[in-house]
């Protein structure tokens, strides 16, 4: 996948144009440079991990890069890619402080560089998916409950934060204080969530199919083992699956292991559409199928 030039969101273009028309050309240059520094750091981190990077879309307070294999790379990779942007803004903050300390930059420009990067750092560390803080939250939760359930949690938390920001901005505006920036931020968060929410139900299956395809090509994958009671439903097991791994689910009954299910057995059962079947029932059918195959001439 070839990377493309960053595509600015129409709202970002409107804000940049308004800044130029209002005579804030310097502020526009500093802001746009800080934004590009933030997003290019995400891209550099992803490429350093061997991940492909597609289109990058720039929003007023950050951006969103299409990294199709990020799910396969695992939670740690998601944290490293997510934290790269805020770290770049933190470095810019330090640079601004040094420029002011040694009188290299004028006070106005140094303060502008400091304030822009401080605001970008603070905003992107909010745990509101898909901001960087939300992606870090998602990565940490995905290790515990799986990629898709963590995605739903992160989206829900992001919506809660967005609506809280919007309400606070409206109250501030009505009280005579500037609150429109917060309202815009809330709208950007909700807008950016739309595409993620559409892809979320498919991500588990896509990751799983990629892992199965890798195994069929003879690739070697790390093995993730789980323990489940025989009465556990298939849907509960599927929520724990990760991309880029092979899985083995040990089925317990009466305190002992009565069998195990691999990815292919889980996939065949899921294809039948009844996710409420228990793993004990699936294991029993697998045993019956193996018995019939051994008994066939």
C-alpha positions in Angstrom: 0.0 0.0 0.0 1.5 3.3 -1.1 1.3 6.2 1.3 -0.4 9.4 0.0 -0.1 13.0 0.9 -2.1 13.9 4.0 -5.7 14.9 3.2 -7.0 17.9 5.2 -10.6 17.7 6.5 -12.8 20.5 5.2 -13.2 21.9 8.7 -9.5 22.2 9.1 -9.2 24.1 5.8 -12.0 26.4 6.9 -10.2 27.2 10.2 -6.8 27.7 8.4 -8.5 30.1 5.9 -10.2 32.0 8.7 -6.9 32.4 10.5 -5.2 33.8 7.3 -8.1 36.2 6.7 -8.0 37.5 10.3 -4.3 38.3 9.9 -3.0 35.3 11.9 -0.7 34.0 9.3 2.1 33.2 11.8 -0.3 31.3 14.0 -1.5 29.3 11.0 2.0 28.3 10.0 3.0 27.3 13.6 -0.3 25.4 14.0 0.0 23.5 10.7 3.6 22.7 11.3 2.8 21.3 14.8 0.0 19.3 13.3 2.2 17.8 10.6 4.9 17.0 13.2 2.3 15.2 15.3 1.0 13.0 12.4 4.4 12.4 10.8 5.6 11.0 14.1 2.7 8.5 14.1 3.6 7.5 10.6 7.3 7.2 11.4 6.6 5.0 14.5 4.3 2.7 12.4 6.9 2.3 9.7 9.7 1.7 12.2 7.6 -1.3 13.4 7.3 -2.6 9.8 3.6 -1.5 9.4 2.1 -0.2 6.2 0.7 3.3 6.2 -2.0 4.4 3.9 -4.0 7.6 3.7 -3.6 10.2 6.5 -6.5 12.5 7.2 -5.8 15.8 9.1 -8.4 17.1 11.5 -8.3 20.4 13.5 -6.8 18.8 16.6 -4.9 15.9 15.1 -5.3 13.3 12.4 -6.1 9.7 11.6 -3.7 7.4 9.7 -4.8 4.3 7.9 -2.6 1.5 9.3 -4.3 -1.7 8.2 -2.0 -4.1 10.0 -2.0 -2.3 13.4 -4.4 -4.9 14.8 -2.1 -7.7 13.8 0.8 -6.1 15.5 -0.8 -6.2 18.9 -1.5 -3.9 21.8 2.1 -2.8 22.4 2.4 -1.6 18.8 -0.8 0.4 19.1 0.5 2.1 22.3 3.9 2.9 20.6 2.2 4.3 17.5 -0.3 6.3 19.5 2.2 7.8 22.0 4.6 9.0 19.2 2.4 12.0 18.3 2.1 13.4 21.8 5.9 12.8 22.4 6.6 14.9 19.3 4.5 17.7 20.7 6.3 17.3 24.0 9.6 17.7 22.2 8.3 20.8 20.5 7.3 22.2 23.9 10.9 21.6 25.1 12.3 23.3 22.0 10.0 26.3 22.6 11.1 26.6 26.2 14.8 26.5 25.1 14.2 29.1 22.4 12.6 31.4 25.0 15.2 30.7 27.6 18.1 31.7 25.5 16.4 34.5 23.6 16.7 32.8 20.2 13.0 33.4 19.4 10.8 36.4 20.2 8.6 36.1 23.1 5.4 36.2 21.0 6.5 33.4 18.6 8.1 31.3 21.3 4.9 31.5 23.4 2.8 30.7 20.3 4.9 27.5 19.6 4.6 26.5 23.3 0.9 27.2 23.5 -0.1 25.4 20.3 1.9 22.2 21.2 0.7 22.3 24.8 -3.0 22.4 23.5 -2.3 19.6 21.0 -0.6 17.5 23.6 -3.5 17.9 26.2 -6.2 17.3 23.6 -4.7 14.2 22.1 -4.1 12.6 25.5 -7.8 12.7 26.3 -9.0 9.0 26.6 -11.5 9.7 23.8 -11.2 7.2 20.9 -9.8 7.8 18.3 -7.6 10.4 19.9 -4.2 9.1 21.0 -5.3 8.7 24.7 -8.3 6.7 23.5 -6.1 4.5 21.4 -3.8 3.8 24.4 -6.9 3.0 26.5 -8.1 0.6 23.7 -4.7 -1.1 23.5 -4.6 -1.7 27.3 -8.1 -3.0 27.4 -7.8 -5.2 24.3 -5.1 -7.2 26.0 -7.7 -8.1 28.7 -10.9 -8.5 26.8 -10.0 -8.7 23.1 -9.8 -6.2 20.2 -13.5 -5.7 19.3 -14.9 -5.5 22.8 -12.2 -3.0 23.8 -13.1 -1.0 20.6 -16.7 -0.8 21.8 -15.6 0.3 25.2 -13.3 2.9 23.8 -15.9 4.3 21.4 -18.5 4.5 24.3 -16.0 6.4 26.5 -15.1 8.6 23.6 -18.8 9.5 23.0 -19.3 10.2 26.7 -16.3 12.6 26.7 -17.4 14.2 23.5 -20.9 14.9 24.8 -19.5 16.2 28.0 -17.1 18.6 26.1 -20.0 19.8 23.9 -22.2 20.5 26.9 -19.4 22.3 28.7 -18.7 24.4 25.6 -22.3 25.3 25.2 -22.6 26.3 28.9 -19.4 28.4 28.6 -20.6 30.1 25.4 -24.0 31.0 27.0 -22.2 32.3 30.1 -20.1 34.7 27.9 -16.9 32.7 27.8 -15.3 31.3 24.7 -16.4 27.7 24.3 -16.7 27.1 20.6 -13.3 25.4 20.3 -14.5 22.7 22.8 -17.7 22.3 20.8 -15.7 21.9 17.6 -13.4 19.3 19.3 -16.5 17.3 20.4 -17.8 17.3 16.9 -14.5 16.2 15.4 -14.3 13.3 17.9 -17.8 12.1 17.0 -17.1 12.5 13.2 -13.9 10.5 13.4 -15.7 7.7 15.3 -18.1 7.1 12.4 -15.8 5.1 10.2 -14.3 3.2 13.1 -17.7 2.1 14.3 -18.7 0.8 10.9 -15.5 -1.3 10.6 -15.6 -2.6 14.2 -18.0 -5.6 13.7 -15.8 -6.8 10.9 -12.4 -6.4 12.5 -12.6 -9.6 14.5 -13.4 -11.8 11.5 -10.8 -10.0 9.3 -8.1 -10.6 11.8 -9.1 -14.1 12.4 -9.2 -14.9 8.7 -5.7 -13.4 8.2 -4.3 -15.6 10.9 -5.9 -18.7 9.4 -4.6 -17.8 6.0 -1.1 -17.3 7.4 -1.2 -20.7 9.0 -2.3 -22.3 5.7 0.7 -20.6 4.0 3.0 -22.4 6.5 3.8 -19.3 8.5 4.7 -19.6 12.2 2.5 -17.7 14.6 2.6 -17.3 18.4 0.1 -19.5 20.3 -2.5 -18.0 22.6 -4.1 -20.5 25.0 -7.4 -20.0 26.9 -9.3 -22.0 29.4 -13.1 -22.2 29.2 -15.8 -24.1 31.1 -17.7 -26.5 28.9 -20.8 -24.3 29.4 -19.1 -21.2 28.1 -20.8 -19.9 24.9 -18.9 -19.5 21.7 -19.5 -15.7 21.6 -17.6 -15.4 24.9 -14.6 -17.2 23.5 -14.6 -15.2 20.2 -14.4 -11.9 22.1 -11.0 -13.0 23.4 -9.3 -13.7 20.0 -6.4 -11.7 18.8 -5.1 -11.1 15.3 -1.7 -12.5 14.3 -2.0 -15.5 16.7 -3.0 -19.1 16.6 -5.4 -20.1 19.4 -6.2 -23.2 21.5 -9.1 -23.3 23.8 -8.9 -25.9 26.6 -12.4 -27.0 27.7 -12.8 -27.8 31.4 -15.6 -29.8 32.9 -15.6 -30.9 36.6 -12.2 -29.4 37.2 -10.4 -31.2 34.5 -9.6 -30.7 30.8 -11.9 -32.8 28.6 -10.6 -31.6 25.3 -9.4 -28.6 23.2 -10.6 -26.6 20.2 -8.3 -24.9 17.7 -9.0 -22.0 15.4 -10.5 -24.1 12.6 -13.0 -25.7 14.9 -14.0 -22.3 16.3 -14.3 -20.9 12.8 -16.4 -23.8 11.5 -18.8 -23.4 14.5 -19.0 -19.6 14.1 -19.8 -20.0 10.4 -23.0 -21.8 11.4 -24.2 -18.6 13.0 -25.2 -19.8 16.4 -22.9 -18.0 18.8 -24.8 -19.1 21.8 -23.7 -22.7 21.4 -21.4 -23.9 24.2 -17.8 -25.0 23.7 -18.8 -28.3 25.3 -21.3 -28.9 22.5 -18.8 -27.9 19.9 -16.2 -30.2 21.4 -18.6 -33.1 21.5 -19.4 -32.6 17.8 -15.7 -32.4 16.9 -15.2 -35.7 18.7 -18.1 -37.3 16.8 -16.7 -36.1 13.5 -13.2 -37.4 14.3 -14.8 -40.8 15.2 -16.7 -41.0 12.0 -13.6 -40.1 10.0 -11.6 -42.9 11.7 -14.4 -45.4 11.1 -14.8 -44.6 7.5 -13.1 -46.9 5.0 
